[in-house]
Amino acid sequence: MSYPPIFAYSITVPQSAIDDYGHVNNVIYLQWMQDAAIRHPESVPEYKLPENRGWFAREHRIEYIAPAYLGDEIEVRTWISEYKRIRVIRKYEFFRKADSKVITKGETLWIFVELTTGKPITIPLEIQALFPIQPDQTDSVTSVS
């Protein structure tokens, strides 16, 4: 089965995400990026990690464009923008639904590893086939509430 390359879902900003400045704390976006990276594969029934295999985050990059506030409804979008032999770049965008403004962008460099040794290994083609590359964000989105 073929799945759209962009996965999306919505969140409502909770009180626990708000910092002393009255907006979403910067570190919360990192948590939301990790949550999206987990939810995307969970939305694909055929996705099964081989035994003793997993993903380690090597690097995160976040660009804060505009603040989000308590009660804002945010659409989180994520997709794979590049595969290399042992690594993948996953990108993220956070849209405030009230004004359709991109408020934050990010990306994570994930490394595929053998969990018993921690050593990088080649990403199986079967996994790559389930998550097609989307170099630039488009409207080809799968939304989950």
Long-range contacts (C-beta under 8 A, 24 or more apart in sequence): 1-46, 2-132, 3-43, 3-44, 3-130, 3-131, 3-132, 3-142, 4-140, 4-141, 4-142, 5-79, 5-80, 5-131, 5-132, 5-133, 5-134, 5-140, 6-77, 6-78, 6-79, 6-134, 6-137, 6-138, 6-140, 6-141, 6-142, 7-36, 7-39, 7-40, 7-43, 7-77, 7-78, 7-79, 7-141, 7-142, 7-144, 8-75, 8-76, 8-77, 8-78, 8-141, 8-142, 8-143, 8-144, 9-36, 9-39, 9-75, 9-76, 9-143, 9-144, 9-145, 10-73, 10-74, 10-75, 10-76, 10-97, 10-143, 10-145, 11-73, 11-74, 11-76, 12-71, 12-72, 12-73, 12-74, 13-68, 13-69, 13-70, 13-71, 13-72, 13-73, 13-74, 14-70, 15-70, 17-70, 18-69, 18-70, 22-69, 22-70, 23-67, 23-68, 23-69, 24-67, 24-68, 24-69, 24-72, 26-62, 26-64, 29-62, 29-64, 29-94, 29-104, 29-106, 30-60, 30-62, 30-106, 32-76, 32-92, 32-94, 33-60, 33-62, 33-78, 33-92, 33-106, 33-108, 34-108, 35-76, 36-76, 36-77, 36-78, 36-92, 37-78, 37-90, 37-108, 37-110, 39-144, 40-78, 40-131, 41-130, 41-131, 43-142, 43-144, 44-130, 44-131, 46-130, 47-127, 47-130, 50-124, 52-114, 52-115, 52-116, 53-112, 53-113, 53-114, 53-115, 53-121, 54-112, 54-113, 54-115, 55-110, 55-111, 55-112, 55-113, 56-110, 56-111, 56-113, 56-118, 57-108, 57-109, 57-110, 57-111, 58-87, 58-109, 58-110, 58-111, 59-108, 59-109, 60-106, 60-107, 60-108, 60-109, 61-106, 61-107, 61-108, 62-104, 62-105, 62-106, 63-104, 63-105, 63-106, 64-103, 64-104, 65-101, 65-102, 65-103, 65-104, 65-105, 66-96, 66-101, 66-102, 66-103, 66-104, 67-103, 68-94, 68-96, 68-103, 68-104, 72-96, 72-97, 72-98, 73-97, 73-98, 74-103, 75-143, 77-137, 77-141, 79-134, 79-137, 80-131, 80-132, 80-133, 80-134, 81-107, 81-133, 81-134, 81-135, 82-133, 82-135, 83-123, 83-128, 83-133, 85-122, 85-123, 86-111, 86-112, 86-120, 86-121, 86-122, 86-123, 87-111, 87-112, 87-120, 87-123, 88-112, 88-123, 91-137, 93-137
